[in-house]
């Protein structure tokens, strides 16, 4: 048997074993219960750089708030950002909203069906376009994310699975092999099977090779050499928590002071957060809470200090627009992930579901 025949036999075998394993072992995730292109698109955007456990909760709430593309397109941006709160990388939400408006205006609210057409929309790159087209419309196109890269590099014994470190030649080999592994009859399932394998068994550390369905065709059988990740930068920051008694319509209620990030900011413009303290050092006597919060390559140690209303101007950094907001309304606002985390930890958002 020649090399070409052996390669074709291997491709067919790997395809079959992946699909059989996926049918038995795939996780029951809410976006896998539908082939609606809109739902698939929302899930794929959310899953970029966000853990599945976080996406499951936010996806269901988001879809309940915006069940159709038209409902998303016609919503105010602040409502979309509020529903996105907790997922981070808010540019995704803005581009999602922009693309929904474009589709509503130019395609009668129907997403294009091919990956090539989908890539013309704002915020949709090669990966998302391929995922939506293959899963929702059965287009035979490969979906290549970090999990797929890792699986294929290990399978073929390629040392570096990093898009940045592997170079264009390695990327071409990964894309070509991924395309070969797409089953013509079940392209969506083929792509999801490879991604699922990388997410659940072929892990970056301690891969579970003993139960891998394609271990017999893997040249690495374990971890492989990769480009080291950039080291996290550690920083300390401090914010003021100021809560007062307010009165509206003759009824007393509690209000918290929030500050809106300037729209000119490159990071999270327009979102609401707690005011920043001038001094990042908070004494034990004044400390209300300390949390850890990571944004990209920065790991923040965040100190929260209670500040009375009269001391706000003296102790905090002047920033964007500030507003006293009734606590019952806060959860429905476009909060930064850190602000939502802090207010939740302090039980100020309990029993208040995001709108």
C-alpha positions, -999 to +999 in steps of 0.1 A: +000+000+000+014+034-010+017+065+012-013+082-004-035+052+003-022+049+039-029+086+045-064+083+031-071+053+053-058+072+083-080+102+076-111+080+072-103+062+104-097+093+124-129+109+111-149+078+120-135+075+155-139+111+163-175+111+152-183+079+172-166+094+203-184+127+199-218+110+197-211+091+229-192+117+249-201+153+239-212+177+266-249+187+267-245+224+260-275+246+253-263+259+219-259+223+207-296+218+210-303+239+179-291+246+144-305+281+144-277+302+127-284+331+151-280+310+182-249+293+169-234+327+161-241+341+195-225+310+212-194+311+191-188+348+198-193+342+235-170+312+236-140+332+223-116+336+252-142+327+278-147+295+298-176+273+288-190+273+324-193+311+323-208+311+288-236+286+296-251+309+322-247+341+302-258+325+269-292+315+283-298+349+298-287+366+266-309+345+244-339+351+267-333+388+265-326+388+227-342+357+212-339+368+176-315+388+155-341+415+150-345+419+188-307+423+192-304+447+162-331+470+175-319+471+212-299+500+226-262+493+229-262+498+266-288+470+269-266+447+249-236+455+270-256+450+302-266+415+290-230+408+281-217+418+315-196+391+330-182+378+297-155+404+293-139+416+260-168+440+254-157+448+219-172+415+210-206+426+222-203+459+203-193+442+171-220+416+175-246+444+179-231+462+148-233+430+127-269+424+138-279+458+127-262+454+094-279+420+088-313+435+098-308+464+074-293+445+044-303+409+047-339+411+061-325+397+094-312+365+079-275+357+084-256+348+052-252+310+048-216+307+035-184+312+054-172+336+027-203+358+030-203+357+068-167+370+069-179+402+053-199+411+085-184+432+113-166+412+140-167+378+122-134+363+113-124+330+096-130+309+127-165+322+135-176+322+099-165+286+094-182+275+127-216+290+118-215+279+082-205+243+090-227+238+121-259+256+109-257+251+072-235+220+066-208+238+046-177+216+043-152+240+058-127+235+086-129+253+120-095+259+135-092+272+170-065+267+196-079+234+207-079+220+171-043+233+166-032+215+197-049+182+187-035+182+152+000+192+162+002+164+187-013+139+162+013+147+136+042+153+160+046+190+150+064+207+179+048+241+181+010+245+181+010+282+186-003+304+158+021+331+167+051+308+172+045+282+146+049+304+115+029+305+083+042+271+071+029+253+102-004+272+100-009+260+064-002+224+074-027+227+103-054+242+081-049+216+053-051+186+078-082+201+095-099+205+061-091+168+052-107+157+085-140+174+078-166+147+070-185+157+039-217+143+053-213+158+088-191+188+087-206+205+117-202+174+139-166+168+126-156+203+136-172+202+170-157+167+176-122+181+171-128+211+193-145+189+220-115+166+220-091+195+226-114+210+253-120+178+273-092+152+267-063+166+246-056+193+273-026+216+273-013+199+304-018+163+314-037+151+283-059+120+289-043+099+261-055+066+276-091+074+267-085+094+235-104+079+206-075+087+181-045+079+204-035+050+180-029+076+153-012+101+175+026+105+171+031+125+203+010+106+229+012+134+255+023+170+259+043+187+232+067+216+228+050+249+225+059+286+226+057+297+263+028+320+272+037+355+281+041+360+318+012+376+337+018+411+350+006+417+386-009+450+396-027+464+427-056+487+423-083+501+447-119+513+443-144+531+465-177+516+475-201+544+484-236+535+493-262+560+506-299+563+515-319+578+487-356+587+483-376+585+451-414+587+448-417+590+485-399+557+492-365+552+507-340+530+490-302+524+489-281+539+461-245+531+450-222+556+433-210+544+398-188+560+373-191+556+335-158+550+316-152+577+290-162+567+255-127+577+243-112+548+264-098+520+244-107+494+271-144+490+280-156+524+269-190+534+282-192+507+309-200+515+345-176+508+374-168+519+409-148+551+413-110+546+416-092+555+448-062+578+446-043+556+470-040+519+461-029+511+497-059+503+519-053+496+556-069+466+572-092+488+592-106+504+560-106+473+538-140+460+528-130+433+503-101+421+482-106+402+450-085+389+422-094+398+386-075+390+354-078+410+322-058+397+293-022+395+305-027+415+337-036+399+370-051+425+393-053+425+431-083+447+438-089+464+471-124+478+479-128+505+506-160+519+519-161+557+514-188+579+528-204+604+504-187+634+519-152+620+512-157+609+476-142+639+460-112+639+484-103+602+481-111+593+445-097+600+411-118+623+390-129+603+359-160+599+338-197+608+345-208+597+380-243+587+390-261+575+422-280+544+411-307+526+431-293+491+439-324+475+424-314+490+390-277+482+390-278+446+377-295+458+345-267+482+337-237+477+315-212+470+343-176+461+340-169+425+349-150+436+380-178+459+392-203+431+388-180+407+407-174+431+436-211+440+440-221+403+438-194+393+464-208+420+487-244+407+482-255+440+467-267+423+435-283+392+451-318+384+440-315+409+412-312+392+378-297+411+348-324+424+325 
